[in-house]
Amino acid sequence: MADYAHIQLDRDGAIARLTLSRPERRNALTHAMMLELEHAFARVRDDPTCRVLVLRGAGGHFCAGGDLDAMADMPPRPGEGAGDPLVPAYRQFGDALLALDTLPQATIAVVEGSAVGGGFGVACCSDVVILHDSAKFGLPEPKVGFIPSQVIPFVVRRLGEGPARDLAVTGRVIDAVEAHRLGIGRHLCRNAAEIDATLRALLDDILKMEPQALATVKRLALACATEDDRTVLDDAAESLVGLLRRPEAAAGIKAFKAKTLPGWAKR
């Protein structure tokens, strides 16, 4: 789909696969990598033939947060009254996470090894998370003297305020079992074979969904975090009627009653 220096974006039919690809640094994030992620998410969003995005990390780790060497290489402080150029650079990662969070396609993160800081945020912006037994999550940045700034709202929404505050003020790193208990991921797998089987089953389910209906229900679920109930319910009613008036709904109802698959269902 596109050539990148720090990530890989490939297509397998209706499935896009994005791999964080700095294994020598446990896929730690640099600004260049964050820009590539935002660009890749935009490409997926604008591709109507793409139905699902699978995110993974190369080399046995998902993402070890920000690259400390890159973060330590600070430019000089700007002069009096000048805006710090690092602020928009770091804020951009929030835009990349928002782009992932709001994709109209389904998203699946397969998390192995480290998923701290920025990696934690990427997982929390995914619809479904598959946890390998080696997965570890945390917000350890305050131990080093800074914060995981752009992931905070996504982590809080995924875990709830209480667990997020616990992790934020202790800096502790939790294992896959606790991540599963807290709801970071719904699927806990012991090995690669279990991950592959779980991923195949999820893709089979997702590719039976009508794409516009999936995008709409996902949008409404996300709106519940920021809109009042009446606004969401009004939107849901309008969306339902609009979907029912399309030929896809009639075809879906007919296929369901006949116990066959509609035309959009893929294996």
CORGIUR-V955768 format. One line per field, one symbol per residue. phi: phi as a letter, one per 40 degrees, with the letter a starting at -180 (. if undefined). Layout:
BEGIN
phi=???
END
This chain:
BEGIN
phi=.acbcbbbbbbbgcbcbbbcbbccbfgccbccccccccccccccdcbcccbabbbabcggbcacgccccccccccdcccdgccccccccccdccccccccdbdcccbbbbbbgcabfccdcccccccbbcbcdccbbibcddcchabccccdcccccccgcccccdcccbgcbbccccccccgcbcbbbcacccccccccccccccccccdccccccccccccccbbcdcccccccccccccccccccccccccccccfbcccccbb
END
